[in-house]
Amino acid sequence: MSIQRLLKVGAVGLAVGLGALAGVGCLLAALFEVQGFGGPRDQGPRVSYLVELAVTFVAAVLIPVLLWRRVLGGGPGLIVAGLVAVAGVVVILGLSFAS
């Protein structure tokens, strides 16, 4: 394997790892928001903040996939990535409507 290929794989791996951390962070932040940690007292979850978390989750999933497809060619399908992104949005926004 050439050095250039190793650098590409490393960059994609870093993007996937950071995207996974950001996605998990968004899910945890949404859970904490719904449970009332860090928000104003005696108020429900802030819907605008949960929408921001949902958009960030979608970006955390789709950006590494698009980078993977662009740099390495191939990789996970956009449909699979879209389904994961939609599932995350449903979880984040579903938490707010369930409370």
C-alpha positions as CSV (number, residue, x, y, z in Angstrom):
1,M,0.0,0.0,0.0
2,S,1.4,3.4,-1.0
3,I,2.0,6.3,1.4
4,Q,-0.7,8.3,-0.4
5,R,-3.3,5.6,0.1
6,L,-2.4,5.3,3.8
7,L,-2.8,9.0,4.2
8,K,-6.2,8.9,2.5
9,V,-7.3,5.9,4.7
10,G,-6.1,7.7,7.8
11,A,-8.0,10.9,6.9
12,V,-11.2,9.0,6.3
13,G,-10.7,7.0,9.5
14,L,-10.2,10.2,11.5
15,A,-13.4,11.7,9.9
16,V,-15.4,8.6,10.7
17,G,-14.1,8.5,14.3
18,L,-14.8,12.2,14.9
19,G,-18.2,11.8,13.2
20,A,-19.1,8.9,15.5
21,L,-18.0,10.9,18.6
22,A,-20.1,13.9,17.4
23,G,-23.1,11.7,16.8
24,V,-22.9,10.0,20.2
25,G,-22.4,13.5,21.8
26,C,-25.6,14.7,20.0
27,L,-27.6,11.8,21.3
28,L,-26.3,12.3,24.9
29,A,-26.9,16.0,24.7
30,A,-30.5,15.4,23.6
31,L,-31.0,12.9,26.4
32,F,-29.7,15.4,29.0
33,E,-31.9,18.1,27.5
34,V,-35.0,16.0,27.7
35,Q,-34.2,15.0,31.3
36,G,-33.7,18.6,32.3
37,F,-30.0,18.8,32.9
38,G,-28.5,22.2,31.9
39,G,-31.7,23.8,30.9
40,P,-33.9,26.4,32.6
41,R,-35.8,25.1,35.6
42,D,-39.4,24.2,35.4
43,Q,-39.4,24.3,31.6
44,G,-39.6,21.6,29.0
45,P,-36.9,20.8,26.6
46,R,-35.9,23.5,24.1
47,V,-37.2,22.4,20.7
48,S,-34.8,24.7,18.8
49,Y,-31.8,23.1,20.6
50,L,-33.0,19.6,19.8
51,V,-33.5,20.5,16.2
52,E,-29.9,21.9,16.1
53,L,-28.7,18.6,17.6
54,A,-30.6,16.6,15.0
55,V,-29.0,18.7,12.2
56,T,-25.6,18.2,13.7
57,F,-26.2,14.4,14.0
58,V,-27.1,14.3,10.3
59,A,-23.9,16.2,9.4
60,A,-21.9,13.8,11.7
61,V,-23.1,10.9,9.7
62,L,-23.2,12.2,6.2
63,I,-19.9,14.2,6.0
64,P,-17.6,11.2,6.8
65,V,-19.6,9.1,4.3
66,L,-19.3,11.7,1.5
67,L,-15.6,12.1,2.3
68,W,-15.1,8.3,2.2
69,R,-16.9,8.1,-1.2
70,R,-15.0,11.1,-2.6
71,V,-11.5,10.2,-1.4
72,L,-11.5,6.4,-1.4
73,G,-14.2,5.7,-4.0
74,G,-17.0,3.3,-2.9
75,G,-17.7,2.9,0.7
76,P,-21.0,2.7,2.5
77,G,-24.0,3.6,0.4
78,L,-25.7,6.9,0.8
79,I,-29.0,5.1,1.4
80,V,-27.5,3.3,4.5
81,A,-26.0,6.5,5.7
82,G,-29.3,8.3,5.2
83,L,-31.2,5.6,7.1
84,V,-28.8,6.0,10.0
85,A,-29.2,9.8,9.9
86,V,-33.0,9.5,9.9
87,A,-32.9,7.0,12.7
88,G,-30.8,9.5,14.8
89,V,-33.1,12.3,14.0
90,V,-36.1,10.2,15.0
91,V,-34.4,9.3,18.3
92,I,-33.5,12.9,19.1
93,L,-36.8,14.5,18.2
94,G,-38.7,11.5,19.5
95,L,-37.2,12.0,22.9
96,S,-38.6,15.5,23.0
97,F,-42.1,14.5,22.0
98,A,-42.1,11.6,24.4
99,S,-41.5,13.7,27.5
